[in-house]
Amino acid sequence: MRENVKRYNEIVRTSQAACLTGDSDSCDMRINLSKHEMDITLIQARYQKRYDTLVARFDKAKARHTEVTDLIASTWPESIRSKPTCRSCGAGSR
């Protein structure tokens, strides 16, 4: 997020400099481009925040899934745990 703030401040500074030194057409064009760049920067920041939230939720759910499957497997008899088989097709039997 700090990178986005730095980028925003950089865009504002360069836009102001362009307006002070250039003609009005280049100033208007630079301001419009700066607004577009700021919009993209904000969209990227929102996307990154959402992505990080989803990754955290996925990692939490995956850990819980592993915890539950390990608990279930630990309650099965050793004979079942050592030889997983499919009753309908016999897959996994030796």
C-alpha positions as CSV (number, residue, x, y, z in Angstrom):
1,M,0.0,0.0,0.0
2,R,2.9,2.4,0.7
3,E,4.1,1.8,-2.8
4,N,0.8,3.1,-4.1
5,V,1.0,6.2,-1.9
6,K,4.5,6.9,-3.2
7,R,3.4,6.4,-6.8
8,Y,0.4,8.7,-6.2
9,N,2.6,11.4,-4.8
10,E,5.1,11.0,-7.7
11,I,2.3,11.3,-10.2
12,V,1.0,14.5,-8.5
13,R,4.5,16.1,-8.5
14,T,5.2,15.3,-12.1
15,S,1.7,16.6,-13.1
16,Q,2.3,19.9,-11.2
17,A,5.7,20.3,-12.8
18,A,4.3,19.8,-16.3
19,C,1.6,22.4,-15.7
20,L,4.1,24.9,-14.4
21,T,6.6,24.5,-17.3
22,G,4.4,23.5,-20.2
23,D,1.6,24.9,-22.3
24,S,-2.1,24.3,-21.3
25,D,-2.6,21.5,-23.8
26,S,0.2,19.4,-22.5
27,C,-0.8,20.3,-18.9
28,D,-4.4,19.0,-19.5
29,M,-3.1,15.9,-21.2
30,R,-0.7,15.2,-18.4
31,I,-3.5,15.7,-15.8
32,N,-5.8,13.3,-17.6
33,L,-3.0,10.8,-17.9
34,S,-2.2,11.2,-14.2
35,K,-5.8,10.7,-13.2
36,H,-5.8,7.5,-15.3
37,E,-2.6,6.3,-13.7
38,M,-4.0,7.0,-10.2
39,D,-7.1,5.1,-11.0
40,I,-5.1,2.1,-12.2
41,T,-2.9,2.3,-9.1
42,L,-6.0,2.3,-6.8
43,I,-7.5,-0.6,-8.7
44,Q,-4.3,-2.5,-8.3
45,A,-4.2,-1.8,-4.6
46,R,-7.8,-3.0,-4.1
47,Y,-7.1,-6.1,-6.2
48,Q,-4.0,-6.9,-4.1
49,K,-5.9,-6.4,-0.9
50,R,-8.7,-8.7,-2.1
51,Y,-6.2,-11.3,-3.3
52,D,-4.3,-11.3,0.0
53,T,-7.6,-11.7,1.9
54,L,-8.6,-14.7,-0.3
55,V,-5.2,-16.3,0.0
56,A,-5.4,-16.0,3.8
57,R,-8.9,-17.5,3.8
58,F,-7.8,-20.4,1.5
59,D,-4.7,-21.1,3.7
60,K,-7.0,-21.2,6.8
61,A,-9.5,-23.5,5.2
62,K,-6.7,-25.8,3.9
63,A,-5.2,-26.0,7.4
64,R,-8.6,-26.8,8.8
65,H,-9.2,-29.4,6.1
66,T,-5.9,-31.1,6.9
67,E,-6.7,-31.0,10.6
68,V,-10.1,-32.6,10.1
69,T,-8.9,-35.3,7.6
70,D,-6.0,-36.2,10.0
71,L,-8.4,-36.5,12.9
72,I,-10.7,-38.7,10.9
73,A,-7.9,-40.9,9.7
74,S,-6.5,-41.3,13.2
75,T,-9.8,-42.7,14.4
76,W,-9.9,-45.4,11.7
77,P,-8.5,-48.9,12.5
78,E,-4.9,-49.5,11.5
79,S,-6.0,-52.1,8.9
80,I,-8.0,-49.6,7.0
81,R,-5.3,-46.9,7.2
82,S,-2.6,-49.1,5.9
83,K,-4.6,-50.4,2.9
84,P,-6.9,-47.9,1.4
85,T,-9.3,-49.6,-1.0
86,C,-12.5,-48.8,-2.9
87,R,-15.2,-51.3,-1.9
88,S,-17.1,-51.0,-5.2
89,C,-14.1,-51.4,-7.6
90,G,-11.3,-52.8,-5.5
91,A,-8.9,-49.9,-6.4
92,G,-6.0,-49.7,-4.1
93,S,-6.2,-53.4,-2.9
94,R,-3.0,-55.5,-3.1
